[in-house]
């Protein structure tokens, strides 16, 4: 047993960084799951290159996984790291600026040989591990490669395969450093490599070697323990945004008794939703990997037309390709979900980096007057509820709905107090199955009080009808080029979407007073940073509040009142200012933007600085 | 008013017409195609409500408005993809796709080939008029080379598609060709398309009398039809000509036109049509000569190729059934909980 004393701490941010091939995502995920199981609150931020295998050892090839865990409630993966694991020189160089002064560096010395140093663009003869340049940090060097090979000297595996286990050495060492039980990772490895005994053995051996290394070398004078977070009682699991989103779709399908059809084309960072849903065939879910983005959405339109719930998933460039078909779905007035996991744009942009890139595209990116409801998720677990709501609106209001998530939420993880299936509301779906008493003809564009038209699906006798993308005569749905009719129909379609505001919850203030000096208005993945910043400022006694939008179109009816109750409105966004344009347009509020367009989330600390400026400004 | 199913056997062609005024140009080949479809529908034995006609954009794509069934007039080129989603989720419906040479082979070409390779059990009616009609007369992907149109004043330099060769290249399980001016044959081909389990592609030569009048005249008009066309029939030798005095035989691997009049060859020497023969189908689709070239082959009509392969929607359903058989009906609580949970008290 180790004699190293254990210190209680509240809050840790670790960044695992290495080459794309070093297995940092897996290491980070395993450590996160372990952290979740002991009851810490946590938030993760995977950050990886777009290239599958960028040149080994180079800066573009660095893959990172940031993990924030705490005995308090936390809402972001952390602004700066306490611990940086650097598997090579490039990983150190790329991540050093994100490490707190005094923070711990665990460096794999084998990754700092002359070749790696050169690839990381260090000047000839300079090695940061040796030149004293890291004096402001606690530097711990270990030759992970060598020790991994040593641990596996009896293994029949080749050198290259042995070296693949070195991430397990790191993981084992960190389990020691944070006083963890490794059972979940042992079980994971057994499951993953059960059929390859040599590989399993090498991973298990290396994992234990890393743990034992910590135990024996006493390189660290302290180990750390983070106590359980004081979270609401209940049963939790860890969840990423894309998984939560897939579950939300499954749940909504079950609760509406509408079979789900996903028509999609693979695109980063949305593809995981396809991967997830394709595993749930026993829930009656049909997934269809189409030949392109357009076939993805149009096949989903076909499914919705047939009475299923059609869903399509994509990311920015794919959204652009789908826009004509979105217009068709809007004209057909059938339910459809278009899920956009936003990434840095324009064009191919930054496929693996996050950005709130597509709000204006979701709002306006179609030909003609083509209003559609827009819903967004604010955290990984929120994807579940938010997409459930999007599904509800689509079927109850007979409209395509756009759902916005982003790469940060999609890949990030947090604990989730998942609901019981029985606690989820039913989603009432109404099909028209026959003509009513006194009804002579079926009119596909006759509307109810919500301005919603009937959903009459093929196979229903007596309701045969034709619909299409041409403008239709009000009520009858016959093709019409009549000028007055077009204006009437455009106004009706707009009003139909506007009226959804009568069927959504009022906007609430997340934190802070109902009125006062500064309101921070956010949408989507800025939730955690805004909430953390406002919490801190409230504790310091400032007059600041946070409201976060889920319903972006239509807005909740009380939003205008909220906006007008504050002297200043700050809208932080990971884009060049999109929500702010819409808010200014609809409410004539002179809102102020805070915009970061770097492919990374806004941090709490930068927001705090900006809000303080606003609070003190005349 | 009763909304019960009208028994299919009591339906007539009229029951498939709508109250909408048909708005194709007078003399358009589409009228005949519409009439033949309405004529054969009652005989298919399908309740009207179970028939769906999906179209894209183009003159031909107005078709659904004139059919008293379910129908969708969608967007350009995507009818095939919409029909794929519909058929994947509602396999019991009889799904018919109306498309044209622009809609199905140009803007929607991608979806057409993927529909065929996946083999959804749907019927594609490809109205080929070798011109863009709705946009008023530009050349299409099936227009012949050197064609002078509004967009090609010096003649088209595009090499045209051979639609059936393309379909066969995409591993279509049923390909056939017919024409607007031969109602009987067209009806027969429509019935065969419907009877085929799997994706059927029926190319229909359709005259656009406004922008490309007479494009198929040589095949359709009395004076030349018999000499210029070859109506293939299962198990029958390939004979054509006004006097039934010409045939096609294989000389080694190459087809050739031979005379049956001079006693050198008889019907026994000829190529016997076999719809199931994939290799012969490859040759048959290539009998696609320009009829102005001396020594050309006649243009074949009929069912070129028909085979059986699993339909996408059936395989998809099998996977769902299999998943349920193995794992039971999905349990939402189990799914949400996953494998690793912890409790906070």
Interface residues (C-beta under 8 A of the other chain):
Chain A: X33 X36 X37 X38 X39 X184 X228 X229 X231 X232 X233 X234 X235 X236 X237 X238 X239 X247 X250 X251 X254 X259 X261 X263 X280 X281 X282 X283 X284 X286 X288 X290 X291 X292 X294 X295 X298 X299 X300 X301 X302 X303 X305 X306 X307 X308 X310 X324 X325 X327 X328 X332 X418 X419 X420 X421 X434 X435 X439 X440 X457 X458 X459 X460 X461 X462 X463 X464 X465 X466 X467 X468 X469 X470 X478 X479
Chain B: X1 X2 X3 X4 X5 X6 X18 X20 X47 X48 X49 X50 X52 X54 X57 X64 X65 X67 X68 X69 X70 X71 X72 X73 X74 X75 X78 X81 X82 X83 X84 X85 X86 X87 X88 X89 X90 X92 X93 X110 X111 X114 X316 X319 X320 X322 X323 X324 X326 X327 X328 X329 X330 X332 X333 X335 X336 X337 X338 X340 X341 X342 X343 X344 X345
